[in-house]
Amino acid sequence: MSDRGNFGTRLGIILATAGSAVGLGNVWRFPFIAGHNGGAVFILIYIGCILLLGIPGMVSEFIVGRHSQANAARAYGHIAGGRRLWRAVGYLGILTASIILGFYAVVAGWCLQYLVASLLGNVQGDADYVTHYFQSFSTNPWKPTLWAVAFVVITHMVVARGVQKGIERAAKLLMPLLFVLLVIIVIASCSLPGAMAGVEFLLRPDFSKVSHSVLLEALGQAFFSLSLGTACLCTFASYFSRDTNLLRSAGQIALLDTLIAIMAGLMIFPAAFSVGVQPDSGPSLIFITLPNVFQQAFGQMPLVGYVIGVLFYALLVFAALTSTISMHEIGTAFFTEEFHLPRKKGAWIVTTVCSLLAVLCSLSIGNSDEISLFGLPLMYFCDFLTAQIMLPAGAFLTSLFVGWFVDQRLLYDEFTNQGTVSLAFFRAYQFSVRFVVPLCIGLIFLHQFGII
Ligand code: PHE
């Protein structure tokens, strides 16, 4: 298995999995989805989804991946004893990850643009200027499109060259730095005038704000943020060692991921309320709020504001990159192993397809009304389709698979590392994947589509 990726150490692969989870899902998507769904109530439901459905879902993918030590499609097929149907779950995951990479690269490209612009001092100005800056940039026909493609190509270079080791080493330093920086920005944001209204929005639930779609949105966001349902965790777990404690790893990654998302909320909403940005202003939320924090909170010390702004966008780009690497790796591992291609060729297939999708997504919110599906610009349609349909469907099927079709002895051995993890935890996990996860996801789907 030595040519399957190039992960350095055991810690490295866990870090890489955490790196996949922590990304724009936490810092960009979580705040705007929470803002759209009433703040605190959403967060409560979100945490419920992580604990009840997310952690067992992660463990299930870990089990499938580690047991088979193969790419996603082969992993499901292998455990299913060759029954073709289950391979389809692996294919679904690979497809989902590639679609996500397509639109995620657009937002990652925006971050790159903001990194360069903040280095040049171009995004500084009052609230109106900052809002206008984002609008004129994101609807420009070619600039964001080029950044998006650049992002896919940078991801390609890391995946194809197998320089993951360098990325792991960087992650050890940069992830803690991102955390520290978030703490500093949270404090700065909360110190702005009128910021407490934002803290309240995030922490005091107002049940009248619950919309009928909040359950599915929270579920989709939880899965998106944990990278769950794309077979990404399964692919990474195929590089795990035999004595990695799967439950503990899932718990640690979920905790870290949730902490970062909530901190991102605490960074955005106080500032948004302070400068009068609507909490439900959608995907542009962080891009029109953050420059205000860097400008206003550090008004007395412009250099500090400048440095913090530049550092923040740099770390955000890095966090996005560790996530896009994981999405890319799923397809690359698949093409390389299934079609016996050199790794570079496998990677090129993924890069070409995802770059094309990224171009279409970017243009769909740029200046072309024609690139839309079901009345939504392609970019937002892909987001909806993956987060709210494909990821929950992937997790639902995986849960049915491990709960009802996989040999339960195998499940026990993998979960407990041959009996070294408590049986009680195993029983709880088994109950959860057999009943709780499929029932909850099934009911949420039925509710969303008006059947109950
Ligand atoms: N979890 C990543 C994030 O929060 C996004 C992602 C989704 C990565 C699916 C891989 C697979 O940014």
Residues whose N, C-alpha, C, O or C-beta is under 5 A from the ligand:
A	BS01	LIG	S20 A21 V22 G23 L24 G25 N26 F224 S225 L226 S227 T230 C232 S323 S326 M327
